[in-house]
Amino acid sequence: MITRVHSELSRYLRTETVGGALLLIAAATALLWVNSPWAASYLSMTEAVVAIPPLHLELTLADWAEDGLLAVFFFVAGLELKRELVVGELADRRRATLPVIAAIGGVVTPALIAAIVGFGISGMERGWAIPVATDIAFALAVLALTGSRIPAGARVFLLSLAVVDDLMAIVLIAVLFTTAVSLLWLLVAAGCFAGWAVGQRARIGTPWLYVPLALMSWYALHEAGVHPTLAGVALGLLTRVRPDPGERVAPATRLEHLFQPVSAGVCVPLFALFASGVPLNPTVFGELCTNRLALAVILGLLVGKPLGIFGMSWVAIRLGVATRPSGLGWRDMFALSVLGAIGFTVSLLVAELALADVADAELAKAAVLVTSMAASLAGSALLLRRGRVHQARRDARALEREQYGGTSDPPGGGSLRDHGGHRERRRSNGS
């Protein structure tokens, strides 16, 4: 009975709508809590120190959520990226071209906009990286909730785009937020990664090898001065994704199956709970409209992301270097590009890392939260409209099949629409 309940709970947490809902509930809880009369208790919770004296680790609960829990999230992201690169959409060069080009546009354009708008102000020497990432879980949850009638190619495109997008954000985190590096600890981390890779190659399956290596690699990167969440990405990318003959599933599939519910149901919501506690009042909303730091983040996400993703996709397809996903029109592509403006998890993390001033970090996080919500609402509205269009086309094709004895096309080609008893033939324009 307990096993069945656990299995059902895990399956439930793997659905994108549930993961996105938990993320929103945690963020809303943090916002309500910190803007309530009990705000002091929220601050006390986030600033409570949990120490491991033998390892000289003294981190607040907020730091443990940022450095520890997000390592699990990035591990799952690394597994997804490895799967996409080896056996998924990104394994085929022609199919991978469009999401890769779109992701590059979705990183470069918001970074440029943020850098231009915030040029010269304190913190923007690294703060321009805040709007570069798309939140995989949040964006896919919105798509699953409001884009169920959009062709399946939409999810594949958005997932591939977000994975490549986050990979570039991870590289930026490694480059921008690594200061004094301890070479010795970096070598220890490299040794752990090598041990993981050798274990995978030798087909060793015991957790007694991999759990200590994972914990040690995380600790080594932390001590080396590198953001420790990168350990999760590295281990995910080193995991085998092709099953051997007679092997039911590959290790990457098994680990993703195991850790994805933990990431979606525990790690990301708890991080959102600790990271989203931003005071919101008339003063903050006024600064969101006037402060250049806030405007850099807002315009980078809300303008730069859709412009970069859609613009680069349009150019790539028009030049013939990539093909549009089957069944998707330009308006569908634009709706998906708007979802790319949902920054949330990684953007909140970068805001924490990039801005030393607490007030600036809080303002940047408020900008990320407000913009991500605006992008999710705008994207949802566009997806719902496009879903109605696609459903109308499916209904029309079903009617045509009924009228013409099961054939998909009426005599003379085109599609048949009935308007008040008058038949009109119309050819699809791909919109």
DRENDO-1510 file (C-alpha; in Angstrom, 1 decimal, always signed):
<recs>
REC; n; res; u; v; w
REC; 1; MET; +0.0; +0.0; +0.0 .
REC; 2; ILE; +2.8; +2.4; +1.0 .
REC; 3; THR; +4.7; +1.5; -2.1 .
REC; 4; ARG; +1.7; +2.2; -4.3 .
REC; 5; VAL; +1.0; +5.6; -2.7 .
REC; 6; HIS; +4.7; +6.5; -3.1 .
REC; 7; SER; +4.6; +5.5; -6.7 .
REC; 8; GLU; +1.5; +7.5; -7.4 .
REC; 9; LEU; +2.9; +10.6; -5.6 .
REC; 10; SER; +6.1; +10.3; -7.7 .
REC; 11; ARG; +4.1; +10.0; -10.9 .
REC; 12; TYR; +2.0; +13.0; -9.9 .
REC; 13; LEU; +5.1; +15.2; -9.2 .
REC; 14; ARG; +6.5; +14.3; -12.6 .
REC; 15; THR; +3.7; +16.2; -14.4 .
REC; 16; GLU; +4.7; +19.7; -15.4 .
REC; 17; THR; +1.5; +21.3; -14.2 .
REC; 18; VAL; +2.0; +20.0; -10.7 .
REC; 19; GLY; +5.7; +21.1; -10.5 .
REC; 20; GLY; +4.7; +24.5; -11.8 .
REC; 21; ALA; +1.8; +24.8; -9.4 .
REC; 22; LEU; +4.1; +23.9; -6.4 .
REC; 23; LEU; +6.6; +26.5; -7.6 .
REC; 24; LEU; +3.9; +29.2; -7.7 .
REC; 25; ILE; +2.4; +28.2; -4.3 .
REC; 26; ALA; +5.9; +28.4; -2.7 .
REC; 27; ALA; +6.6; +31.8; -4.3 .
REC; 28; ALA; +3.2; +33.1; -3.3 .
REC; 29; THR; +3.6; +31.9; +0.2 .
REC; 30; ALA; +7.0; +33.7; +0.5 .
REC; 31; LEU; +5.5; +36.9; -0.9 .
REC; 32; LEU; +2.5; +36.8; +1.5 .
REC; 33; TRP; +4.6; +35.9; +4.4 .
REC; 34; VAL; +7.3; +38.6; +4.0 .
REC; 35; ASN; +4.6; +41.2; +3.3 .
REC; 36; SER; +2.5; +40.2; +6.4 .
REC; 37; PRO; +2.8; +41.2; +10.1 .
REC; 38; TRP; +4.9; +38.0; +10.5 .
REC; 39; ALA; +7.7; +39.2; +8.2 .
REC; 40; ALA; +10.3; +39.0; +11.0 .
REC; 41; SER; +9.7; +35.3; +11.4 .
REC; 42; TYR; +10.3; +34.8; +7.6 .
REC; 43; LEU; +13.6; +36.7; +7.8 .
REC; 44; SER; +14.6; +34.7; +10.9 .
REC; 45; MET; +14.0; +31.5; +9.1 .
REC; 46; THR; +16.0; +32.4; +6.0 .
REC; 47; GLU; +18.9; +33.7; +8.1 .
REC; 48; ALA; +19.0; +30.8; +10.5 .
REC; 49; VAL; +22.5; +29.2; +10.3 .
REC; 50; VAL; +22.9; +25.4; +9.9 .
REC; 51; ALA; +26.6; +24.5; +10.4 .
REC; 52; ILE; +28.6; +21.3; +9.9 .
REC; 53; PRO; +31.7; +22.1; +12.0 .
REC; 54; PRO; +33.9; +19.2; +10.9 .
REC; 55; LEU; +33.6; +20.5; +7.3 .
REC; 56; HIS; +33.8; +24.2; +8.2 .
REC; 57; LEU; +30.4; +24.7; +6.6 .
REC; 58; GLU; +28.3; +27.5; +8.1 .
REC; 59; LEU; +25.5; +28.4; +5.8 .
REC; 60; THR; +22.1; +30.0; +6.3 .
REC; 61; LEU; +19.0; +28.0; +5.3 .
REC; 62; ALA; +18.6; +30.3; +2.3 .
REC; 63; ASP; +22.2; +29.5; +1.3 .
REC; 64; TRP; +21.6; +25.7; +1.7 .
REC; 65; ALA; +18.5; +26.1; -0.5 .
REC; 66; GLU; +20.6; +28.0; -3.1 .
REC; 67; ASP; +23.7; +25.9; -3.0 .
REC; 68; GLY; +22.4; +22.5; -2.0 .
REC; 69; LEU; +18.8; +22.0; -3.2 .
REC; 70; LEU; +19.5; +23.7; -6.6 .
REC; 71; ALA; +22.3; +21.2; -7.1 .
REC; 72; VAL; +19.6; +18.5; -7.4 .
REC; 73; PHE; +17.6; +20.7; -9.9 .
REC; 74; PHE; +20.8; +21.2; -12.0 .
REC; 75; PHE; +21.5; +17.5; -11.8 .
REC; 76; VAL; +18.1; +16.8; -13.4 .
REC; 77; ALA; +18.7; +19.5; -15.9 .
REC; 78; GLY; +22.1; +17.9; -16.7 .
REC; 79; LEU; +20.4; +14.6; -17.2 .
REC; 80; GLU; +17.8; +16.1; -19.5 .
REC; 81; LEU; +20.5; +17.9; -21.5 .
REC; 82; LYS; +22.6; +14.7; -21.9 .
REC; 83; ARG; +19.5; +12.8; -23.1 .
REC; 84; GLU; +18.6; +15.5; -25.6 .
REC; 85; LEU; +22.2; +15.7; -26.9 .
REC; 86; VAL; +22.6; +11.9; -27.3 .
REC; 87; VAL; +19.2; +10.4; -28.1 .
REC; 88; GLY; +16.8; +13.4; -28.2 .
REC; 89; GLU; +16.1; +16.4; -30.4 .
REC; 90; LEU; +19.6; +17.8; -30.1 .
REC; 91; ALA; +21.2; +14.6; -31.4 .
REC; 92; ASP; +20.0; +15.3; -34.9 .
REC; 93; ARG; +21.9; +18.3; -36.2 .
REC; 94; ARG; +19.1; +19.6; -38.4 .
REC; 95; ARG; +16.5; +19.3; -35.7 .
REC; 96; ALA; +18.8; +20.8; -33.1 .
REC; 97; THR; +19.7; +23.8; -35.2 .
REC; 98; LEU; +16.5; +25.8; -34.5 .
REC; 99; PRO; +16.3; +25.5; -30.7 .
REC; 100; VAL; +20.1; +26.1; -30.4 .
REC; 101; ILE; +19.9; +29.3; -32.5 .
REC; 102; ALA; +16.8; +30.4; -30.8 .
REC; 103; ALA; +18.5; +29.9; -27.4 .
REC; 104; ILE; +21.5; +31.9; -28.4 .
REC; 105; GLY; +19.2; +34.8; -29.5 .
REC; 106; GLY; +17.3; +34.3; -26.2 .
REC; 107; VAL; +20.5; +34.8; -24.2 .
REC; 108; VAL; +22.4; +37.4; -26.2 .
REC; 109; THR; +19.5; +39.8; -26.8 .
REC; 110; PRO; +18.2; +40.2; -23.2 .
REC; 111; ALA; +21.8; +40.5; -22.0 .
REC; 112; LEU; +22.5; +43.3; -24.5 .
REC; 113; ILE; +19.2; +45.1; -23.6 .
REC; 114; ALA; +20.0; +44.8; -19.8 .
REC; 115; ALA; +23.5; +46.0; -20.3 .
REC; 116; ILE; +22.5; +49.0; -22.3 .
REC; 117; VAL; +19.6; +50.0; -20.0 .
REC; 118; GLY; +21.7; +49.5; -16.9 .
REC; 119; PHE; +25.0; +50.8; -18.3 .
REC; 120; GLY; +27.1; +52.6; -15.6 .
REC; 121; ILE; +25.0; +51.7; -12.6 .
REC; 122; SER; +26.4; +49.7; -9.7 .
REC; 123; GLY; +26.1; +45.9; -10.0 .
REC; 124; MET; +25.4; +45.8; -13.7 .
REC; 125; GLU; +28.9; +44.6; -14.5 .
REC; 126; ARG; +27.5; +41.2; -13.7 .
REC; 127; GLY; +23.8; +42.0; -13.3 .
REC; 128; TRP; +23.3; +41.9; -17.1 .
REC; 129; ALA; +23.2; +38.1; -16.7 .
REC; 130; ILE; +20.0; +38.2; -14.6 .
REC; 131; PRO; +17.5; +38.0; -17.6 .
REC; 132; VAL; +19.3; +35.4; -19.7 .
REC; 133; ALA; +17.7; +32.2; -18.4 .
REC; 134; THR; +14.3; +30.5; -19.1 .
REC; 135; ASP; +12.8; +28.5; -16.2 .
REC; 136; ILE; +12.2; +25.0; -17.6 .
REC; 137; ALA; +9.7; +23.8; -15.1 .
REC; 138; PHE; +7.6; +27.0; -15.0 .
REC; 139; ALA; +7.5; +27.5; -18.8 .
REC; 140; LEU; +6.6; +23.8; -19.5 .
REC; 141; ALA; +4.0; +23.9; -16.8 .
REC; 142; VAL; +2.3; +26.9; -18.4 .
REC; 143; LEU; +2.5; +25.2; -21.8 .
REC; 144; ALA; +1.0; +22.0; -20.4 .
REC; 145; LEU; -1.8; +23.9; -18.7 .
REC; 146; THR; -2.8; +26.3; -21.5 .
REC; 147; GLY; -1.3; +24.8; -24.7 .
REC; 148; SER; -2.7; +21.3; -24.6 .
REC; 149; ARG; -4.3; +21.8; -28.1 .
REC; 150; ILE; -1.1; +23.1; -29.6 .
REC; 151; PRO; +0.8; +20.5; -31.8 .
REC; 152; ALA; +3.3; +18.3; -29.8 .
REC; 153; GLY; +6.2; +19.9; -31.6 .
REC; 154; ALA; +5.7; +22.9; -29.3 .
REC; 155; ARG; +6.8; +21.1; -26.2 .
REC; 156; VAL; +9.8; +19.6; -27.9 .
REC; 157; PHE; +10.9; +23.0; -29.2 .
REC; 158; LEU; +10.4; +24.7; -25.8 .
REC; 159; LEU; +12.1; +21.9; -23.8 .
REC; 160; SER; +15.2; +21.9; -26.2 .
REC; 161; LEU; +15.3; +25.7; -26.2 .
REC; 162; ALA; +15.1; +25.9; -22.4 .
REC; 163; VAL; +17.7; +23.2; -21.8 .
REC; 164; VAL; +20.3; +24.9; -24.2 .
REC; 165; ASP; +19.3; +28.3; -22.6 .
REC; 166; ASP; +20.0; +27.0; -19.1 .
REC; 167; LEU; +23.3; +25.4; -20.2 .
REC; 168; MET; +24.5; +28.8; -21.4 .
REC; 169; ALA; +23.3; +30.4; -18.1 .
REC; 170; ILE; +25.2; +27.7; -16.2 .
REC; 171; VAL; +28.3; +28.6; -18.2 .
REC; 172; LEU; +27.8; +32.3; -17.3 .
REC; 173; ILE; +27.5; +31.4; -13.6 .
REC; 174; ALA; +30.7; +29.4; -13.8 .
REC; 175; VAL; +32.6; +32.3; -15.5 .
REC; 176; LEU; +31.1; +35.3; -13.8 .
REC; 177; PHE; +30.7; +34.1; -10.2 .
REC; 178; THR; +34.0; +32.3; -9.7 .
REC; 179; THR; +36.6; +34.6; -8.1 .
REC; 180; ALA; +39.5; +33.1; -6.1 .
REC; 181; VAL; +39.8; +29.5; -7.2 .
REC; 182; SER; +41.6; +26.9; -5.1 .
REC; 183; LEU; +43.4; +24.7; -7.6 .
REC; 184; LEU; +43.7; +21.8; -5.1 .
REC; 185; TRP; +40.0; +21.6; -4.4 .
REC; 186; LEU; +39.3; +22.0; -8.1 .
REC; 187; LEU; +41.5; +18.9; -8.7 .
REC; 188; VAL; +39.6; +17.0; -6.1 .
REC; 189; ALA; +36.3; +17.9; -7.8 .
REC; 190; ALA; +37.8; +16.8; -11.2 .
REC; 191; GLY; +38.9; +13.5; -9.6 .
REC; 192; CYS; +35.3; +12.9; -8.4 .
REC; 193; PHE; +33.9; +13.6; -11.8 .
REC; 194; ALA; +36.5; +11.2; -13.3 .
REC; 195; GLY; +35.5; +8.5; -10.8 .
REC; 196; TRP; +31.8; +9.0; -11.7 .
REC; 197; ALA; +32.6; +8.7; -15.4 .
REC; 198; VAL; +34.7; +5.6; -14.9 .
REC; 199; GLY; +32.0; +4.0; -12.8 .
REC; 200; GLN; +29.5; +4.7; -15.6 .
REC; 201; ARG; +31.9; +3.2; -18.2 .
REC; 202; ALA; +32.5; +0.2; -16.0 .
REC; 203; ARG; +28.7; -0.3; -15.6 .
REC; 204; ILE; +29.0; -0.1; -11.8 .
REC; 205; GLY; +25.5; +0.5; -10.4 .
REC; 206; THR; +25.9; +0.7; -6.6 .
REC; 207; PRO; +24.9; +4.0; -4.9 .
REC; 208; TRP; +27.8; +3.3; -2.5 .
REC; 209; LEU; +30.1; +4.7; -5.2 .
REC; 210; TYR; +28.0; +7.5; -6.6 .
REC; 211; VAL; +26.5; +9.1; -3.5 .
REC; 212; PRO; +29.9; +9.8; -1.9 .
REC; 213; LEU; +31.3; +11.0; -5.2 .
REC; 214; ALA; +28.4; +13.4; -5.7 .
REC; 215; LEU; +28.6; +14.8; -2.1 .
REC; 216; MET; +32.4; +15.1; -2.4 .
REC; 217; SER; +32.3; +16.9; -5.7 .
REC; 218; TRP; +29.7; +19.3; -4.4 .
REC; 219; TYR; +31.9; +20.1; -1.3 .
REC; 220; ALA; +35.1; +20.3; -3.4 .
REC; 221; LEU; +33.5; +22.9; -5.7 .
REC; 222; HIS; +32.2; +24.9; -2.7 .
REC; 223; GLU; +35.7; +24.9; -1.2 .
REC; 224; ALA; +37.3; +25.7; -4.6 .
REC; 225; GLY; +35.3; +28.9; -4.9 .
REC; 226; VAL; +33.1; +27.6; -7.7 .
REC; 227; HIS; +29.3; +27.7; -7.4 .
REC; 228; PRO; +28.6; +24.1; -6.1 .
REC; 229; THR; +25.4; +23.7; -8.1 .
REC; 230; LEU; +27.7; +23.1; -11.1 .
REC; 231; ALA; +28.5; +19.7; -9.7 .
REC; 232; GLY; +25.0; +18.6; -10.4 .
REC; 233; VAL; +25.3; +19.7; -14.1 .
REC; 234; ALA; +28.6; +18.0; -14.5 .
REC; 235; LEU; +27.5; +14.7; -13.0 .
REC; 236; GLY; +24.3; +14.7; -15.1 .
REC; 237; LEU; +26.3; +15.2; -18.3 .
REC; 238; LEU; +28.6; +12.3; -17.3 .
REC; 239; THR; +25.8; +9.8; -16.8 .
REC; 240; ARG; +25.2; +7.1; -19.4 .
REC; 241; VAL; +22.0; +7.6; -21.5 .
REC; 242; ARG; +22.0; +4.6; -23.8 .
REC; 243; PRO; +20.9; +1.3; -22.4 .
REC; 244; ASP; +23.0; -1.8; -22.9 .
REC; 245; PRO; +21.5; -4.9; -24.6 .
REC; 246; GLY; +19.3; -6.5; -22.0 .
REC; 247; GLU; +19.2; -3.4; -19.8 .
REC; 248; ARG; +15.6; -2.1; -19.4 .
REC; 249; VAL; +16.5; +1.5; -18.9 .
REC; 250; ALA; +19.8; +3.5; -19.0 .
REC; 251; PRO; +21.2; +5.0; -15.7 .
REC; 252; ALA; +20.3; +8.5; -16.8 .
REC; 253; THR; +16.6; +7.6; -17.3 .
REC; 254; ARG; +16.5; +5.8; -14.0 .
REC; 255; LEU; +18.1; +8.7; -12.1 .
REC; 256; GLU; +15.9; +11.2; -13.8 .
REC; 257; HIS; +12.9; +9.1; -12.9 .
REC; 258; LEU; +14.1; +9.0; -9.3 .
REC; 259; PHE; +15.2; +12.6; -8.8 .
REC; 260; GLN; +12.8; +14.6; -11.0 .
REC; 261; PRO; +9.9; +14.4; -8.4 .
REC; 262; VAL; +12.3; +15.4; -5.7 .
REC; 263; SER; +13.5; +18.4; -7.7 .
REC; 264; ALA; +10.0; +19.4; -8.8 .
REC; 265; GLY; +8.2; +18.6; -5.5 .
REC; 266; VAL; +10.8; +19.6; -2.9 .
REC; 267; CYS; +14.0; +21.3; -4.1 .
REC; 268; VAL; +12.7; +24.0; -6.5 .
REC; 269; PRO; +9.6; +24.9; -4.4 .
REC; 270; LEU; +11.8; +25.3; -1.2 .
REC; 271; PHE; +14.3; +27.4; -3.2 .
REC; 272; ALA; +11.4; +29.5; -4.4 .
REC; 273; LEU; +10.2; +29.8; -0.8 .
REC; 274; PHE; +13.5; +31.2; +0.4 .
REC; 275; ALA; +14.3; +33.3; -2.7 .
REC; 276; SER; +10.9; +34.9; -3.4 .
REC; 277; GLY; +10.4; +36.7; -0.1 .
REC; 278; VAL; +10.6; +40.2; -1.5 .
REC; 279; PRO; +8.8; +43.1; +0.1 .
REC; 280; LEU; +6.2; +44.5; -2.3 .
REC; 281; ASN; +4.8; +47.9; -1.5 .
REC; 282; PRO; +3.9; +51.1; -3.5 .
REC; 283; THR; +7.6; +52.2; -3.2 .
REC; 284; VAL; +8.9; +49.0; -4.7 .
REC; 285; PHE; +6.3; +49.1; -7.5 .
REC; 286; GLY; +7.3; +52.7; -8.2 .
REC; 287; GLU; +11.0; +51.7; -8.4 .
REC; 288; LEU; +10.1; +48.9; -10.8 .
REC; 289; CYS; +8.9; +51.6; -13.2 .
REC; 290; THR; +11.7; +54.1; -12.6 .
REC; 291; ASN; +14.8; +52.3; -11.3 .
REC; 292; ARG; +17.3; +51.5; -14.1 .
REC; 293; LEU; +18.3; +48.2; -12.5 .
REC; 294; ALA; +14.7; +47.0; -12.4 .
REC; 295; LEU; +14.0; +48.3; -15.9 .
REC; 296; ALA; +17.1; +46.5; -17.2 .
REC; 297; VAL; +15.8; +43.2; -15.8 .
REC; 298; ILE; +12.2; +43.8; -16.9 .
REC; 299; LEU; +13.0; +44.9; -20.4 .
REC; 300; GLY; +15.7; +42.2; -20.8 .
REC; 301; LEU; +13.2; +39.5; -19.9 .
REC; 302; LEU; +9.9; +40.9; -21.3 .
REC; 303; VAL; +11.3; +42.4; -24.5 .
REC; 304; GLY; +14.7; +40.8; -25.0 .
REC; 305; LYS; +13.7; +37.2; -24.6 .
REC; 306; PRO; +10.7; +37.1; -27.0 .
REC; 307; LEU; +12.6; +39.3; -29.5 .
REC; 308; GLY; +15.7; +37.2; -29.4 .
REC; 309; ILE; +14.0; +33.8; -29.5 .
REC; 310; PHE; +11.5; +34.7; -32.2 .
REC; 311; GLY; +13.8; +36.9; -34.2 .
REC; 312; MET; +16.6; +34.4; -34.4 .
REC; 313; SER; +14.2; +31.6; -35.2 .
REC; 314; TRP; +12.6; +33.7; -38.0 .
REC; 315; VAL; +16.0; +34.5; -39.5 .
REC; 316; ALA; +17.3; +30.9; -39.3 .
REC; 317; ILE; +14.2; +29.6; -41.0 .
REC; 318; ARG; +14.1; +32.2; -43.6 .
REC; 319; LEU; +17.8; +31.6; -44.5 .
REC; 320; GLY; +17.1; +27.9; -44.7 .
REC; 321; VAL; +19.5; +26.8; -42.0 .
REC; 322; ALA; +16.7; +25.5; -39.8 .
REC; 323; THR; +13.1; +24.2; -40.3 .
REC; 324; ARG; +10.0; +25.2; -38.4 .
REC; 325; PRO; +8.6; +22.5; -36.2 .
REC; 326; SER; +5.9; +20.5; -37.8 .
REC; 327; GLY; +2.4; +21.9; -37.3 .
REC; 328; LEU; +3.5; +25.2; -35.8 .
REC; 329; GLY; +2.9; +28.5; -37.4 .
REC; 330; TRP; +4.6; +31.8; -36.8 .
REC; 331; ARG; +2.0; +32.9; -34.3 .
REC; 332; ASP; +2.6; +29.6; -32.4 .
REC; 333; MET; +6.3; +30.3; -32.4 .
REC; 334; PHE; +5.8; +33.8; -31.0 .
REC; 335; ALA; +3.6; +32.5; -28.2 .
REC; 336; LEU; +6.4; +30.0; -27.2 .
REC; 337; SER; +8.9; +32.9; -27.4 .
REC; 338; VAL; +6.9; +34.8; -24.9 .
REC; 339; LEU; +7.1; +31.8; -22.5 .
REC; 340; GLY; +10.8; +32.1; -22.8 .
REC; 341; ALA; +10.6; +35.3; -20.8 .
REC; 342; ILE; +9.7; +33.3; -17.7 .
REC; 343; GLY; +13.0; +33.6; -15.8 .
REC; 344; PHE; +12.3; +32.7; -12.2 .
REC; 345; THR; +14.5; +30.0; -10.7 .
REC; 346; VAL; +17.9; +30.6; -12.5 .
REC; 347; SER; +17.2; +34.4; -12.8 .
REC; 348; LEU; +16.6; +34.6; -9.0 .
REC; 349; LEU; +19.8; +32.7; -8.4 .
REC; 350; VAL; +21.8; +35.0; -10.7 .
REC; 351; ALA; +20.3; +38.0; -8.9 .
REC; 352; GLU; +21.4; +36.7; -5.6 .
REC; 353; LEU; +24.9; +36.0; -7.0 .
REC; 354; ALA; +25.4; +39.1; -9.1 .
REC; 355; LEU; +24.3; +41.9; -6.7 .
REC; 356; ALA; +26.2; +42.4; -3.5 .
REC; 357; ASP; +23.9; +45.2; -2.3 .
REC; 358; VAL; +20.9; +43.5; -0.5 .
REC; 359; ALA; +18.4; +46.3; -1.6 .
REC; 360; ASP; +19.5; +45.9; -5.2 .
REC; 361; ALA; +19.2; +42.1; -5.1 .
REC; 362; GLU; +15.7; +42.4; -3.6 .
REC; 363; LEU; +14.6; +44.9; -6.3 .
REC; 364; ALA; +16.0; +42.7; -9.1 .
REC; 365; LYS; +14.2; +39.7; -7.7 .
REC; 366; ALA; +11.0; +41.7; -7.5 .
REC; 367; ALA; +11.5; +42.6; -11.2 .
REC; 368; VAL; +12.1; +38.9; -12.0 .
REC; 369; LEU; +8.9; +37.8; -10.2 .
REC; 370; VAL; +6.7; +40.4; -11.7 .
REC; 371; THR; +8.0; +39.9; -15.2 .
REC; 372; SER; +7.8; +36.1; -15.0 .
REC; 373; MET; +4.2; +36.4; -13.9 .
REC; 374; ALA; +3.4; +38.9; -16.7 .
REC; 375; ALA; +5.1; +36.6; -19.3 .
REC; 376; SER; +3.2; +33.6; -18.0 .
REC; 377; LEU; -0.1; +35.4; -18.3 .
REC; 378; ALA; +0.7; +36.8; -21.8 .
REC; 379; GLY; +2.0; +33.5; -23.0 .
REC; 380; SER; -1.1; +31.7; -21.6 .
REC; 381; ALA; -3.5; +34.1; -23.4 .
REC; 382; LEU; -1.6; +33.6; -26.7 .
REC; 383; LEU; -1.5; +29.8; -26.3 .
REC; 384; LEU; -5.2; +29.6; -25.5 .
REC; 385; ARG; -6.0; +31.6; -28.7 .
REC; 386; ARG; -3.7; +29.5; -30.8 .
REC; 387; GLY; -5.2; +26.3; -29.3 .
REC; 388; ARG; -8.7; +27.4; -30.4 .
REC; 389; VAL; -7.4; +27.9; -33.9 .
REC; 390; HIS; -5.7; +24.5; -34.0 .
REC; 391; GLN; -8.8; +22.8; -32.6 .
REC; 392; ALA; -11.0; +24.6; -35.2 .
REC; 393; ARG; -8.8; +23.2; -37.9 .
REC; 394; ARG; -8.9; +19.7; -36.5 .
REC; 395; ASP; -12.7; +19.9; -36.3 .
REC; 396; ALA; -12.9; +21.1; -39.9 .
REC; 397; ARG; -10.7; +18.2; -41.1 .
REC; 398; ALA; -12.8; +15.7; -39.1 .
REC; 399; LEU; -15.9; +17.2; -40.8 .
REC; 400; GLU; -14.3; +16.9; -44.2 .
REC; 401; ARG; -13.5; +13.2; -43.6 .
REC; 402; GLU; -17.1; +12.5; -42.7 .
REC; 403; GLN; -18.4; +14.3; -45.7 .
REC; 404; TYR; -16.0; +12.6; -48.2 .
REC; 405; GLY; -16.2; +9.1; -46.9 .
REC; 406; GLY; -13.0; +9.0; -44.8 .
REC; 407; THR; -10.7; +10.8; -47.2 .
REC; 408; SER; -8.8; +13.7; -45.7 .
REC; 409; ASP; -9.1; +16.0; -48.8 .
REC; 410; PRO; -12.3; +17.1; -50.6 .
REC; 411; PRO; -12.3; +17.0; -54.4 .
REC; 412; GLY; -10.1; +19.8; -55.8 .
REC; 413; GLY; -7.9; +20.1; -52.7 .
REC; 414; GLY; -8.0; +22.8; -50.0 .
REC; 415; SER; -10.1; +22.7; -46.8 .
REC; 416; LEU; -13.8; +22.9; -46.6 .
REC; 417; ARG; -15.5; +25.4; -44.3 .
REC; 418; ASP; -19.2; +25.9; -43.9 .
REC; 419; HIS; -20.4; +29.4; -43.3 .
REC; 420; GLY; -24.2; +29.6; -43.0 .
REC; 421; GLY; -24.8; +26.8; -45.5 .
REC; 422; HIS; -22.3; +28.3; -48.1 .
REC; 423; ARG; -19.2; +26.1; -48.8 .
REC; 424; GLU; -15.9; +27.9; -49.1 .
REC; 425; ARG; -12.6; +26.3; -50.1 .
REC; 426; ARG; -9.6; +27.8; -48.4 .
REC; 427; ARG; -6.0; +26.8; -48.5 .
REC; 428; SER; -4.0; +26.8; -45.3 .
REC; 429; ASN; -1.6; +29.7; -45.1 .
REC; 430; GLY; +0.5; +28.1; -42.4 .
REC; 431; SER; -0.4; +30.8; -39.8 .
</recs>
